[in-house]
Amino acid sequence: MYAVSDYLPEQTSDDTDLGWGDERDDDADAFYLDNKPPHWG
């Protein structure tokens, strides 16, 4: 008997950031590091 995983991929191409039209961001933490509150110094 075959499992569903034999036929379907783990992640489809439209289930990614690029699939949703977003640009690829290799450094995802940079956004959060740049936008820290002023009182965090």
N, C-alpha and C positions, 0 to 999 in steps of 0.2 A: 504494500500500500504506500502511496506517495503522500508526503506532507506538503502543506501549502508553501513552506519555505523552499521546496524544490522548484517551484514555478515562479514565485515572486521574489524580487530583490529585497534586501534589508531596507533600503531607502531609495525612493524614486527620485528622478531628476527634478521634479516639481516640488519636492519636499525639502529643498535646500534654499539657502539665501539667494543664490543665483536664479533658481527656479521662480522665486517670488519677485524677481527684478531688482534685488539688492546687489550692490557691488560686493566683491569679495574683500574681506578685511582680515589680513593676516595677523594684525595686532589688535585684537578685540578689546584688550584691557586699556589701550591708550585713551579711548573715549572716557572711561570712568576715571582714569588718573588725571586727565585734563579738566574734568568737570567736578572736581571736589570742592566742597564749600570753603569759603574764605577762612573760616575759623579753624580749618584743618592745617593751615600754615603752608 
